[in-house]
Amino acid sequence: MTKTKVIFLDAVGTLFGVQGNVGKVYGKIAREFKVQAPSDAINEAFYKSFSQASPLAFPDTPLMELPEREYQWWYDIAKITMESVGVLEQFDDFDHFFNRLYGYFALPDAWFVYPDVKKMLYAWRENDIELGIISNFDTRIYALLDVFGLTSYFKTITLSSVSGVAKPNPKIFQVALRKHHCAPNQAMHVGDSVENDYKGAKAAGLRPYLLKRDPIVIPNPDD
């Protein structure tokens, strides 16, 4: 078996997750703006609008313009979400609400790191395995990784918004592999999404590992 040179990991749902759930966060912040909506309904509507949205990827976009494009992408999802649960018209200032919401998800209080993560990353690094992130998240991830003490573990971070292509498209895996001068069969990708992580990595020639958070299992890179 080819020795593993690089292990790539997904971010949200793999390294860290949302405190509570998205619907609860949306609902809580909406109440600050005197808007009432059931958290469960918001959560369902969010994931529906999220799944139907175009990829969080902006080809040929200058780096300086990325934050604005990312912001607008999430804005559209939030607006569709609140419209779907029938409360959009209740906002006196939806833009103010969304700005508060977007800022909240840039804070560490919005997230938690899974308890096995640092142990897992440390063990791989001690075995001289290079680590990278491949994520369909946005550039807010850099600050989150810093505050969680995770940045130093990773040699590379490949984001859909920056690279212009999103998982499960094999091209984003190819972008990440080039950064490590690594052949696909020398790399493994760990993530929680069947479509984006497992099938996407497999199509790109990497060894996929579907992470199930309950129970927590640390994969062996050479199994």
Buried (B, 14 or more C-beta within 10 A) or exposed (E): EEEBBBBBBBBBBBBBBBEBBBBBBBBEBBEEBEBEBEBEBBBBBBBBBBEEEEBBBBEEBEEEEBEEBBBEBBBBBBBBBBBBBEBBEBBEEBEEBBEEBBEBBBEBEBBEBBEBBBEBBEEBBEEEBBBBBBBBBBBBBEEBBEEBEBBEBBEBBBBBBBBBBBBBBBBBBBBBBEBBEBEBEBBBBBBBBEEBBBBBBBEBBBBBBBBEEEEEEEBEBEE
